[in-house]
Amino acid sequence: AEIFPEEIIAEILSRLPVKSLLKFRCVSKSWRSLISDKHFIKSHLQISRKDTNFTRHWIIQTFLFENPIRKQSLKRCYLPSLFSGLSSDPLEIDFPIENYKGGVWVVDSCNGLVCISINEGRHFLLWNPSTRKYKKLADVDDDDDDRMKLIIIYGFGFDESSDDYKVFCGFSNRGRGGTIAKIYSLRTDSWKRIEFLEEDNLGLDATGKFVSGKLHWGRRNNGPDYSNWDVFSFDLGTGVCGNVAQPLSYVETGFSPSLSVLDGCLCVLYNSPRTSVDVWIMKEYGVSESWVRIVTVPYMHLPLSNPSIHTPSLCVGPKGEILFKLGSDFLIYSPNDNRFRCPKMRSFGAFLEAGVYCESLVSLV
């Protein structure tokens, strides 16, 4: 007989790491049923995401691989160790696909699921590194016409209206102008082709940043000096394209912007080469007046010979410190004392890109 009421057991279990929960499924049939329940999985995810110490968060990285056929490999490191100052080693990831050709690339993560591009978008994979479950998607270039196109933008996110995870893939329509897109639905396990844009001017960010049910890219406007730009959005639920107002101070400047996501908010980094980078977040999505500059990072104290932060910030730490990816290094900036520091990493080679994912029990079926 159960000693505690089921709701108390659920409350306790929901605060445990995924690795422990996978083992506890063997305790009893009732525990297995509880841990597999959709409501429990959602509750566990919400608690993990709200943990301000990031004890359920990992950095996933694409490393250069010496094998000429397999050009990249994936590793991960524990996010809290980067902020704590403790030395840590990147851990090899037991990648579910063997003998794959070409490189692997992390498109994005959402609710613990990681979207992987293989061989420059020829193949896509949805993968939960915590449960080690994965799903290889049907090839996006399933007709001869698609093979003549170049994948220029992609994205991954969750459509709450249909409780569905979706992958976005945009092709440059060579010789005809415009962009053709396909959307993959996990619920239907299929790709759907849509007409996307009339012009081909998405070039600031290849990967769409997922916020509030929409993917976002920076887009150049066709001004005389191409200095004007805006934030373009695509709603995964309705399929409607739109624009997000940016901070008015930067609408018509020569600053080099890049998009990111911080604390679930849309974030823009404005880079003034060799001077500083401004980090802005939109605290209330869709409200232009809610843009707030949270920090200006000066380059003068950067511990590098050629300082410039072009790549997005990854997250804000427990003490308000901001973690950046800078080239093949991580960099932590503390606004409180205006100092930089580099996390100590052992056995650390060159990596191409990195992202953050949260442990979860989210299923792919």
Order of alpha helices (4+ residues) and beta strands (2+ residues): alpha-alpha-alpha-alpha-beta-beta-alpha-beta-beta-beta-beta-beta-beta-beta-beta-beta-beta-beta-beta-beta-beta-beta-beta-beta-beta-beta-beta-beta-beta
